[in-house]
């Protein structure tokens, strides 16, 4: 059982890495990290002393003063090295850097110089070191105007604003889950290499990405259809896009009812490609679910009875409650990394139809149990 510490645990990469490592609790034990540790050497020493592996993600990448970015990032590395010395640590150090090492920015220079400093320390102290150089990363929960233009574009589109393209460059992109898999693989294989450039998943112009996002908006919100996905990249992009839906102001979608002398007919869903539609009857006061998915797109449709659907993003405490009633058939889609459940809060049976974008595979179910 390896003890894993993640500096920058609350950041974009850190949050995804923390959540993924937590899923492998048969292999890893997480050592909690707080940003304040870098302001108190003794606290940082205690953290470092507990770690078999330290993934150094903590860094500043945006500020009006480029020299301040450089000084801050180098200071973080030097502070970590002091703790490594103070504790006589032999931890495997994994350092996350950026393709921006190759440009002239002081941020890129800070990432490269920080990597070289840690590599030199590890070589001298006979410790494993892995220096990972990532292309542009994107994925759910990135900070808008900060981590990725995809996060910013998604936010703007979903709030009725129009994104602006300043320079229509071709961008090398890597989905966050692939980056996380690389880090975890480096932990398991004890990869010892000071400079490892990670390949990108796809290469697209900014305008191409914007076009796809606008198509998602039109298909998903205006037509109420699940888009057709050409490849895995578009699935990853769609999951990223919908992570920026503001659940605070979200109203479950209502189905169109076609009523005649025969009764009521509602079309449930339209989508080309593999998918699975399931049906359940839930007894009064019973709950299903309390699990989450990391890749699947899932829709809950209430067609009879009264349901309470609850959502909570993994790693947070805020619970979103949605009450749906079969008298007005409606549905709600479940974002990835949100643990969720459904409870029959009525007096009669609850009828639910579940749609998911892939067939169930017991060997790779992408289902992780956690109470809402």
C-alpha positions in Angstrom: 0.0 0.0 0.0 1.7 3.2 -1.2 1.0 6.5 0.6 0.3 9.1 -2.1 0.5 12.9 -1.5 -0.7 15.4 -4.1 0.4 19.0 -3.8 -2.2 21.2 -5.5 -4.8 18.6 -4.5 -7.7 21.1 -4.9 -6.7 22.2 -8.5 -8.0 21.0 -11.8 -5.6 18.1 -12.2 -5.3 17.6 -8.5 -9.0 17.1 -8.0 -9.2 14.5 -10.8 -6.1 12.7 -9.6 -7.3 12.6 -6.0 -10.7 11.2 -7.0 -9.1 8.5 -9.2 -6.5 7.5 -6.6 -9.3 7.2 -4.1 -10.9 4.5 -6.3 -7.8 2.4 -6.0 -7.9 2.1 -2.2 -6.6 -1.5 -2.5 -3.3 0.0 -3.9 -3.0 3.5 -2.5 -3.6 5.5 0.6 -4.1 9.2 0.2 -2.1 11.6 2.4 -4.3 14.8 2.7 -2.7 18.0 1.5 -3.6 21.7 2.2 -2.4 24.7 0.4 -1.4 26.3 3.7 1.4 23.7 4.1 3.6 25.7 1.8 3.4 28.6 4.2 4.5 26.5 7.2 7.6 24.4 6.8 6.9 22.1 9.7 3.4 21.3 8.4 4.9 20.5 5.0 7.6 18.4 6.6 4.9 16.3 8.3 3.1 15.9 5.0 6.3 14.9 3.1 7.4 12.4 5.8 4.2 10.4 5.3 4.5 10.1 1.6 6.0 7.2 -0.5 5.0 9.1 -3.7 4.6 12.9 -4.0 2.9 14.3 -7.2 3.8 17.9 -7.4 1.1 19.8 -9.1 1.0 23.1 -7.1 1.8 26.0 -9.3 0.6 29.4 -10.4 -0.1 29.8 -14.1 -1.9 33.1 -14.4 -1.0 36.5 -13.0 -0.5 40.0 -14.3 3.2 39.9 -13.4 5.1 37.1 -15.2 8.1 37.4 -13.0 5.8 36.8 -10.0 4.6 33.6 -11.6 8.2 32.5 -12.1 9.3 33.3 -8.6 6.2 31.7 -7.0 6.6 28.4 -8.9 10.4 28.1 -8.2 9.7 29.0 -4.5 7.2 26.2 -4.3 9.8 23.7 -5.7 12.5 24.9 -3.4 10.2 24.8 -0.4 9.3 21.2 -1.3 13.0 20.3 -1.6 13.7 21.8 1.9 11.1 19.4 3.3 12.5 16.5 1.3 15.9 17.3 2.9 14.5 17.9 6.4 12.7 14.5 6.4 15.5 12.6 4.5 12.7 11.5 2.2 13.2 8.8 -0.4 9.8 9.4 -2.0 9.2 8.9 -5.7 8.6 12.5 -7.0 6.3 13.0 -10.0 6.3 16.4 -11.5 3.6 17.7 -13.8 4.9 20.2 -16.4 3.5 21.7 -19.5 4.2 21.9 -23.2 4.7 25.6 -22.5 8.2 24.7 -21.5 8.9 25.1 -25.2 7.8 28.8 -25.4 9.3 32.0 -24.2 6.9 32.6 -21.3 8.2 32.9 -17.8 5.5 30.4 -16.8 7.0 27.9 -19.2 10.5 28.6 -17.9 9.3 28.2 -14.3 7.9 24.7 -15.1 11.1 23.6 -16.9 13.4 25.0 -14.3 11.3 23.5 -11.5 11.4 20.1 -13.2 15.2 20.3 -13.6 15.7 21.3 -9.9 13.7 18.3 -8.7 15.3 15.9 -11.2 18.7 17.0 -9.9 17.7 16.6 -6.3 16.3 13.1 -6.9 19.4 12.0 -8.9 21.7 13.2 -6.1 19.6 11.5 -3.4 19.0 8.3 -5.4 15.2 8.8 -5.6 12.8 8.0 -8.4 11.8 11.0 -10.5 9.2 11.3 -13.2 8.9 14.5 -15.2 5.7 14.5 -17.2 5.2 17.2 -19.9 1.6 17.4 -20.9 0.0 19.1 -23.9 -3.1 21.3 -23.4 -5.5 19.5 -21.0 -9.3 19.8 -20.9 -12.1 18.1 -19.0 -14.9 18.6 -16.5 -14.6 21.1 -13.7 -11.7 23.2 -15.0 -11.8 26.8 -14.0 -13.2 29.1 -16.6 -10.9 31.9 -17.9 -8.1 29.8 -16.4 -7.5 26.1 -17.2 -8.7 25.8 -20.8 -10.5 27.8 -23.5 -12.9 24.8 -23.7 -14.0 25.5 -20.1 -14.5 29.2 -20.9 -16.4 28.5 -24.2 -18.7 26.0 -22.5 -19.5 28.4 -19.7 -20.2 31.2 -22.1 -22.4 29.2 -24.4 -24.4 27.7 -21.5 -25.0 31.2 -20.2 -26.3 32.7 -23.5 -23.0 34.5 -24.3 -21.0 34.3 -27.5 -17.4 33.1 -27.2 -14.7 35.1 -29.1 -11.8 33.6 -30.9 -8.7 35.8 -30.6 -6.3 33.5 -32.6 -7.6 30.5 -34.4 -4.6 28.2 -33.6 -4.5 24.5 -34.0 -4.3 23.1 -30.5 -2.9 19.7 -29.3 -5.4 18.4 -26.7 -5.4 15.7 -24.1 -8.4 14.7 -22.0 -7.9 15.0 -18.3 -8.7 11.3 -17.6 -5.9 10.3 -20.0 -3.5 12.5 -18.1 -4.6 11.0 -14.8 -4.1 7.5 -16.2 -0.5 8.5 -17.2 0.3 9.7 -13.7 -1.2 6.6 -12.0 0.7 4.4 -14.4 3.9 6.2 -13.5 3.2 5.5 -9.8 2.6 1.8 -10.4 5.5 1.2 -12.8 7.9 3.4 -10.8 8.8 5.2 -14.0 12.2 6.9 -13.6 12.6 9.5 -16.4 13.3 13.2 -16.1 11.6 14.3 -19.3 8.6 12.4 -20.7 6.5 14.2 -23.3 2.9 12.9 -23.3 1.2 12.6 -26.6 -2.0 14.4 -27.3 -5.4 12.7 -28.1 -6.5 15.1 -30.8 -5.4 18.2 -32.7 -8.1 20.7 -33.7 -8.4 24.4 -34.5 -10.1 26.6 -31.9 -12.9 27.3 -34.4 -13.5 23.6 -34.9 -14.0 23.1 -31.2 -16.4 26.0 -31.0 -18.4 24.6 -33.9 -18.8 21.3 -32.1 -19.8 23.0 -28.8 -22.4 25.1 -30.6 -23.8 21.9 -32.2 -24.0 20.4 -28.7 -26.0 23.4 -27.5 -28.4 23.2 -30.5 -28.9 19.4 -30.4 -29.0 18.9 -26.6 -30.9 22.0 -25.4 -33.0 23.1 -28.4 -33.8 19.8 -29.9 -33.5 17.8 -26.7 -31.5 15.1 -28.5 -28.4 13.3 -27.4 -25.8 14.3 -30.1 -24.2 11.8 -32.4 -20.6 11.3 -31.4 -18.0 10.7 -34.2 -15.3 9.5 -31.8 -14.1 9.3 -28.2 -12.9 12.9 -28.3 -16.5 14.2 -28.9 -17.8 12.1 -26.0 -15.1 13.6 -23.8 -15.9 17.0 -25.1 -19.6 16.5 -24.5 -19.0 15.4 -20.9 -16.8 18.5 -20.4 -19.4 20.8 -21.9 -22.3 19.5 -19.7 -20.2 19.8 -16.6 -20.7 23.6 -16.9 -24.5 23.3 -16.6 -25.4 25.4 -13.6 -27.4 23.0 -11.4 -28.4 25.8 -9.0 -30.8 27.1 -11.7 -31.5 23.9 -13.5 -35.0 22.7 -14.2 -35.6 19.1 -15.3 -36.7 18.8 -18.9 -40.3 18.0 -19.6 -41.4 15.6 -22.3 -43.8 16.6 -25.0 -47.1 14.7 -24.5 -49.2 13.8 -27.5 -52.7 13.1 -26.2 -55.6 11.5 -28.0 -58.5 9.1 -27.3 -56.0 6.3 -26.9 -54.1 8.0 -24.1 -50.7 9.7 -24.0 -47.5 9.1 -26.0 -44.1 10.6 -25.3 -40.9 10.0 -27.3 -38.2 9.3 -24.7 -34.9 9.8 -26.5 -33.2 10.1 -29.9 -29.6 9.1 -30.5 -27.7 7.2 -33.2 -25.1 4.6 -32.0 -24.8 2.1 -29.1 -27.1 2.8 -26.1 -29.1 1.0 -23.5 -32.6 1.8 -22.3 -33.8 0.2 -19.0 -37.0 0.3 -17.0 -37.6 0.0 -13.3 -40.5 -0.1 -10.8 -39.5 1.2 -7.4 -41.6 0.5 -4.3 -42.7 3.5 -2.1 -39.9 4.7 0.3 -37.2 2.7 -1.5 -34.0 4.2 -2.9 -31.9 3.1 -5.9 -28.4 4.2 -6.9 -25.9 5.9 -4.5 -23.2 5.5 -7.1 -21.4 7.6 -9.7 -19.8 7.2 -13.2 -16.6 8.6 -14.6 -17.5 8.4 -18.3 -21.1 7.3 -18.9 -23.9 9.6 -20.1 -27.1 8.7 -18.2 -30.7 9.9 -18.3 -33.4 9.2 -15.7 -36.9 9.6 -17.0 -39.9 9.5 -14.6 -43.1 8.4 -16.3 -45.2 7.4 -13.3 -45.1 8.2 -9.6 -43.1 10.8 -7.6 -39.4 10.7 -7.4 -36.7 12.6 -5.5 -33.4 12.6 -7.5 -30.3 13.7 -5.6 -26.9 14.7 -7.0 -23.7 15.5 -5.2 -20.4 16.0 -6.9 -17.7 13.7 -5.6 -15.4 15.5 -3.2 -18.0 18.1 -2.3 -20.9 18.4 0.2 -23.5 20.3 -1.7 -26.5 18.1 -2.5 -28.9 19.0 -5.4 -32.5 17.8 -5.0 -34.9 17.5 -7.9 -38.5 16.4 -7.5 -40.1 14.8 -10.6 -43.6 13.6 -11.1 -45.0 11.2 -13.7 -48.1 13.4 -14.0 -45.8 15.6 -16.0 -43.3 13.1 -17.4 -39.8 14.6 -17.1 -36.1 13.7 -17.1 -32.8 14.7 -15.7 -29.3 13.7 -17.0 -26.6 12.7 -14.6 -23.2 14.4 -14.9 -20.1 12.3 -14.6 -18.4 12.4 -11.2 -21.8 13.1 -9.5 -22.9 10.4 -7.1 -26.7 10.1 -7.4 -29.7 8.3 -6.2 -33.5 8.1 -6.8 -36.1 7.6 -4.1 -39.8 6.9 -4.5 -41.4 9.6 -2.3 -44.9 8.9 -3.3 -47.6 6.4 -2.2 -47.7 4.4 -5.5 -45.1 2.5 -7.5 -42.5 4.7 -9.3 -41.9 3.9 -12.9 -38.5 5.0 -14.3 -36.8 4.6 -17.6 -33.0 4.7 -17.6 -31.0 5.5 -20.8 -27.2 5.1 -20.9 -24.8 5.6 -23.9 -23.1 2.3 -23.6 -24.0 -1.3 -22.9 -23.5 -2.6 -19.4 -20.3 -4.6 -19.0 -19.8 -6.3 -15.6 -16.0 -6.3 -16.2 -15.9 -2.6 -16.8 -19.1 -1.2 -15.3 -17.8 2.3 -14.5 -20.0 2.3 -11.4 -18.6 3.3 -8.1 -20.7 3.3 -4.9 -20.9 6.3 -2.7 -23.8 7.6 -0.7 -25.2 11.0 -1.8 
